[in-house]
Amino acid sequence: MSNQEKRLTVVSQKEVVFYGDALSAVRGDDNQIYAGINQMCQALGLDAQGQRRRMERHSIISKGLKGVDNLSAPGGIQRGFVLRVDLIPLWLSGIRAKSVREDLREKLEAFQEKASVVLWEAFKEGLAGASQQDVTV
């Protein structure tokens, strides 16, 4: 993903607690809302690198997959990959419940059903000034 059009600059970032997991929601310089792939994969017990490769091969999902150089993380500013939030359900619909640990299957269904809306709402008017603790599900 060295193509410059696949790079994104993070303009603002919010941490959203979703079913006990901290997820990064970011607004990019294209004014779209994205979510950090590593955090979602970690929460679901998925291999982030394998899932990113899967996203790159998908003709629709790949359009919303972007590399970022300025993602805030506990260790400081890091590089990573984000996915446009409206494409999260499409990505997750391709993950079979049987491919995740049994104790994570209910969480997978919650992510499939609600994660994109919750992450988008972190930037919705009225929540734009919400602190990390304000956006919790």
N, C-alpha and C positions, 0 to 999 in steps of 0.2 A: 504494500500500500504506500509506495513512495510517491505516487501521483499527487501533485500539489492540491488538486481539487478535492481530494479525500481528507485533507487536513482541516482542522477546525480550531479556532481560537475560542477558549472559554471566556465569556464576558462576565457571567456570574454563576455562582454555584451554591446549592443548598443541600444539606444533608437531611434525608427523609428516613425516619424509622418506620419500616414496613414489616409487620409481623416479627418484630424483634431484631431485624437486621438493618444496619445503617446502609443506605443507598445514596449515591451522589446523583442529584439532578442538576443539570447544567443548561444554561442558555448559551448558545453559540453565537458567533458573529454573524450568522445567517438568520438570527432571531428564532430559531427552532429550539425545542427542548429535547435533551438527550439524557440518557442514563449510562452510568459506568458499567461496562460489561463484566469486569473482574468481580465486582461486588455482587452482582446478581448471580453469577456462576458460583461464587463461593457460598452464597446463601442457599443455593439449590444442590450443592455437592457435585457440580459439573466442572469439567475441565475447560477453563476459559480459553486456552489456546485452540483446542479442538472446536469449541463453539464458534470462535472467531473465524476459523477457516471455513466452517459450515456456512456462516453468514456471508462470507466473501463469495462463495459459490452460488448463492441464491440470487436470482436476477432482480428481485424486488428488495429484499432485505439489504443487499449490498449497497443500494442507493442511499440508505440511511446510516451506514456504518462509517464512522469517521475516526481518524487518529487525532489525538490532542497532545500538545506539549506542555500544557499548563493546568493540569488537573491537581487540585489540592488534595493531599492525603496526609495521614498521620506522620509520615516521615518527611513531609515537605512537598514541594511541587514535583510532580511526576509526569511521565508520558504514559499514555494508555489509549484505550479505545472506548468509544461511546456509540450507542445506538439510539436513533431517533425514537422517542417514546411511542409514537403511533404504530411502530413496527414491532414492538415488544410482543404483543399477542401473536402475531404471525410467526415470529421466531420461536416462541414457546409452544405454539401449537404443533411444531414438529418434534417436540420432545415427548417421548412416550413415558407415561407414569412408571412403567416397569423398569425404565432405564435409570431412575433415581432411587435412592435408598427408601425403604418403606416408610421410615419416619419423616421423610421430606415430601411425600406425595401430596399431602393435604396443602402444604406450602406451595408446591408447584401449581396446583389448581388456583390458589389465591393469587399467585403472581400472574397466571394466565388471564384471570378474570379482572383483576383490579389494579395491578401495578402501574400500568401506563397512565391511568386516570389520576392516581394519587401523585405520581411524579410530575405530571403536567400541572396539577393544581398547586404545586409548590410555587409556581410562578404566576398563577392566575391573579388578577387584580384583587386586592384585599389581602392576599397572602404574600405579595411580593416582598414585604418587609418582615416576613415571619423569620424567627430565629430557628436554629437547628432543633430546638426542643418543641417548637410550635407545631411541627408537621409530623404527627405520629399516628400510625394505624395499629 
